[in-house]
Amino acid sequence: MTRAKSLPVGNPLDEASLVGPLVSARQAAKVRGFLDGIAADGGTVLTGGTVDGLYVQPTVVAGLAPDATAARDEIFGPVVLLFGADGEDDAVRIANGVRYGLGASVWTSDVSRAVRVARRLEFGDVWVNTHYVRQVETPFGGWKESGVGRELGLAGVQEYLAERRVCIDTSPTFHLADWFEARHIDLAEGQRAEVNLAMLDWLAQVGATLGLARVNREHAKVGTSVVALSEDGPIEGEIVPMPVYDPDRIRVRS
């Protein structure tokens, strides 16, 4: 409180000034709107709270709920809100409760707590016992609604790169062709059939390869019985989920 009251406000060209003007009259009006709504939201201005042109006195506010307007939106002015927390978990919950995540700082003499809390905070920058330290070799960027992508550091360079994936198949035959070969899906020999739900209509056109006279989409219901007509007569089986990456693939177990 004493420090906030003593911060010199004035012309940024004056070396004695530590708090300069806001960027525009529009921004000053926005900050004034936040300050005017503090009392209505149950808060108390402990110091500051006055706006003179583009200059805002350093302001400290207490008593607001974490979901108050001034707490959930970005003020972009010299305004600090104080919240009480019932322990470390509650403090992290309050900090992460906003939709923004550009920068945060942890103030503690316990190094273990500093590292533990920093890992839990959902912010692009987390400082410990300081604030707004920037290095060109480290990435800069926010989480959530504080932006996407990164500037600076190696991550910033990667933003300008385009990635390419090259896959080389060294097998003697095309894997999709093998997937439909009779040795993999020959129900007449009692083997399991791998069928793609999106391809069932197409499979009816390759009946000669499958040895089946009919494979209809109506049969593709997981957990139900299916009857497929082969050259040797009907074959009964059950459609069950396949343990593969594609959830739409199924197998017919006879």
C-alpha positions in Angstrom: 0.0 0.0 0.0 2.7 2.4 1.0 4.6 1.6 -2.2 1.5 2.1 -4.4 0.9 5.5 -2.8 4.4 6.7 -3.4 4.8 5.7 -7.1 5.5 8.9 -9.0 3.0 9.5 -11.9 4.0 11.8 -14.7 5.5 12.5 -18.0 7.4 9.4 -19.3 10.2 11.7 -20.5 10.8 12.7 -16.9 13.3 10.2 -15.4 11.6 10.6 -12.1 8.3 9.2 -13.4 7.6 5.5 -12.9 3.9 5.5 -14.0 3.2 7.2 -17.4 0.0 7.9 -19.2 -2.4 5.4 -20.8 -2.2 5.0 -24.6 -5.4 6.8 -25.5 -8.4 8.6 -24.2 -10.5 5.5 -25.1 -8.3 3.3 -22.9 -8.6 5.9 -20.0 -12.3 5.8 -20.3 -12.2 2.0 -20.2 -10.2 2.0 -17.0 -12.5 4.6 -15.5 -15.4 2.3 -16.3 -13.8 -0.6 -14.4 -13.1 1.7 -11.4 -16.6 3.1 -11.3 -18.0 -0.5 -11.1 -15.9 -1.7 -8.2 -18.2 -0.4 -5.5 -21.3 -1.9 -7.2 -19.5 -5.3 -7.3 -18.7 -5.2 -3.5 -15.1 -4.0 -3.8 -13.2 -1.3 -1.9 -10.5 1.0 -3.4 -7.8 1.0 -0.8 -5.7 3.6 -2.6 -5.7 5.4 -5.9 -8.8 5.1 -8.1 -8.6 8.5 -9.7 -8.2 9.2 -13.4 -6.8 12.6 -14.6 -6.8 12.8 -18.3 -4.6 9.9 -19.5 -3.1 9.4 -16.1 -4.4 6.9 -13.6 -3.2 6.8 -10.0 -1.8 3.4 -9.0 -4.9 1.6 -7.6 -5.3 -1.2 -5.1 -8.7 -2.9 -4.8 -9.9 -5.5 -2.2 -13.2 -7.2 -1.5 -14.1 -8.3 -5.0 -15.2 -11.8 -5.9 -13.0 -13.7 -8.4 -15.8 -13.6 -11.0 -16.3 -9.8 -10.7 -16.1 -7.8 -13.9 -12.8 -6.2 -13.0 -11.4 -9.6 -12.0 -12.3 -11.5 -15.1 -11.5 -8.9 -17.8 -8.2 -7.2 -18.8 -8.0 -3.7 -17.4 -4.7 -2.6 -19.0 -4.2 0.1 -16.3 -2.2 0.4 -13.0 -4.9 -1.5 -11.0 -4.1 -4.4 -8.7 -6.9 -6.6 -7.2 -6.3 -8.4 -3.9 -8.0 -11.8 -3.2 -7.8 -14.0 -0.1 -7.1 -17.7 -0.6 -7.7 -20.6 1.6 -4.4 -22.3 1.0 -2.3 -23.1 -2.1 -4.9 -25.1 -4.0 -7.4 -22.2 -3.7 -4.9 -19.7 -4.8 -4.1 -21.7 -7.9 -7.9 -22.1 -8.6 -8.5 -18.4 -8.4 -5.5 -17.6 -10.6 -6.5 -20.1 -13.3 -10.1 -19.1 -13.1 -9.8 -16.4 -15.7 -10.0 -17.0 -19.5 -6.7 -15.3 -20.1 -3.2 -16.7 -19.4 -0.4 -14.3 -20.5 1.7 -13.8 -17.4 1.7 -14.6 -13.7 4.1 -14.4 -10.8 4.7 -16.4 -7.6 6.0 -14.7 -4.5 7.4 -17.0 -1.9 10.6 -17.9 0.1 9.9 -21.6 -0.4 11.6 -22.8 -3.6 9.7 -26.1 -3.6 6.4 -24.2 -3.4 7.5 -21.8 -6.1 8.3 -24.6 -8.6 5.2 -26.6 -7.6 2.8 -23.7 -8.1 4.5 -22.5 -11.3 3.9 -25.9 -12.9 0.2 -25.6 -12.1 -0.4 -22.1 -13.3 -2.0 -21.9 -16.8 0.1 -19.0 -18.1 2.6 -18.6 -20.8 5.0 -16.7 -18.5 5.5 -17.4 -14.8 8.0 -15.4 -12.8 9.1 -16.2 -9.3 9.7 -13.2 -6.9 9.8 -10.8 -9.8 7.6 -9.8 -12.7 7.9 -9.1 -16.4 11.4 -10.2 -17.0 11.9 -10.9 -20.7 14.8 -12.5 -22.6 15.0 -12.7 -26.4 16.2 -16.3 -26.2 13.1 -17.6 -24.4 9.6 -17.9 -26.0 6.9 -15.4 -25.4 3.2 -16.1 -25.7 0.0 -16.7 -23.8 -2.4 -19.5 -23.0 -6.2 -19.7 -23.5 -7.6 -16.3 -24.8 -4.2 -14.6 -24.5 -3.2 -15.7 -27.9 -1.8 -18.6 -29.9 1.7 -19.2 -31.1 5.0 -18.0 -29.8 7.5 -15.2 -30.4 11.2 -15.2 -29.6 13.4 -18.1 -28.8 13.5 -21.4 -30.8 9.7 -21.6 -30.6 9.4 -18.2 -32.3 11.6 -19.4 -35.2 9.5 -22.5 -35.6 6.4 -20.4 -36.2 8.0 -19.5 -39.5 8.6 -23.1 -40.6 6.3 -25.5 -42.4 6.5 -29.2 -41.6 6.4 -32.0 -44.0 5.7 -35.7 -43.3 7.3 -38.3 -45.6 6.2 -41.9 -45.3 8.2 -44.6 -47.2 6.6 -48.1 -47.5 9.3 -50.8 -48.0 6.8 -53.6 -48.3 6.6 -55.4 -51.7 2.9 -54.7 -52.1 0.6 -51.8 -51.4 -0.8 -52.2 -47.8 -4.3 -51.2 -48.7 -4.5 -53.8 -51.4 -3.3 -56.4 -48.9 -5.9 -55.3 -46.5 -8.6 -56.5 -48.8 -7.0 -59.7 -49.9 -8.8 -62.9 -49.3 -6.2 -64.3 -47.0 -7.1 -61.6 -44.5 -10.9 -61.7 -44.9 -11.8 -65.2 -46.1 -14.8 -66.1 -43.9 -15.1 -69.4 -45.6 -11.9 -70.5 -43.8 -13.1 -69.2 -40.5 -10.7 -66.4 -40.3 -11.6 -63.0 -38.8 -12.6 -60.3 -41.3 -11.5 -56.7 -41.0 -14.1 -54.4 -42.5 -14.2 -50.6 -42.6 -17.7 -49.3 -42.0 -17.3 -46.6 -44.6 -16.3 -49.2 -47.2 -19.1 -51.7 -46.8 -21.0 -50.5 -49.8 -17.8 -50.7 -51.9 -17.0 -54.2 -50.6 -20.2 -55.5 -52.4 -18.3 -54.8 -55.6 -15.4 -57.0 -54.7 -17.4 -60.1 -53.8 -15.3 -62.3 -56.1 -12.2 -61.5 -54.0 -14.0 -61.9 -50.7 -15.8 -65.1 -51.7 -19.1 -63.5 -50.5 -22.3 -62.8 -52.4 -23.5 -60.1 -50.1 -22.0 -57.7 -47.6 -24.6 -55.0 -46.7 -24.3 -52.0 -44.4 -27.2 -53.2 -42.4 -25.0 -56.0 -41.1 -22.5 -53.6 -39.6 -23.8 -53.3 -36.1 -21.4 -53.9 -33.3 -22.6 -56.6 -30.9 -25.1 -58.1 -33.3 -25.0 -61.3 -35.4 -24.3 -61.3 -39.1 -24.9 -63.8 -41.8 -22.6 -63.6 -44.9 -23.2 -65.8 -47.9 -20.1 -67.5 -49.2 -19.5 -70.0 -52.0 -19.9 -72.8 -49.3 -23.2 -71.4 -47.9 -24.1 -69.0 -45.1 -21.5 -68.2 -42.4 -22.7 -66.8 -39.1 -20.6 -64.5 -37.0 -20.6 -61.6 -34.5 -19.4 -58.0 -35.2 -17.2 -56.8 -32.4 -15.0 -53.6 -32.0 -11.5 -53.8 -33.4 -8.6 -52.9 -31.0 -7.1 -50.5 -33.5 -6.7 -46.7 -33.8 -9.6 -46.2 -36.1 -12.9 -46.6 -34.1 -14.9 -47.1 -37.3 -13.1 -50.3 -38.1 -14.7 -53.5 -37.0 -14.1 -57.3 -37.3 -16.4 -60.2 -38.0 -15.6 -63.1 -35.8 -17.1 -66.4 -37.0 
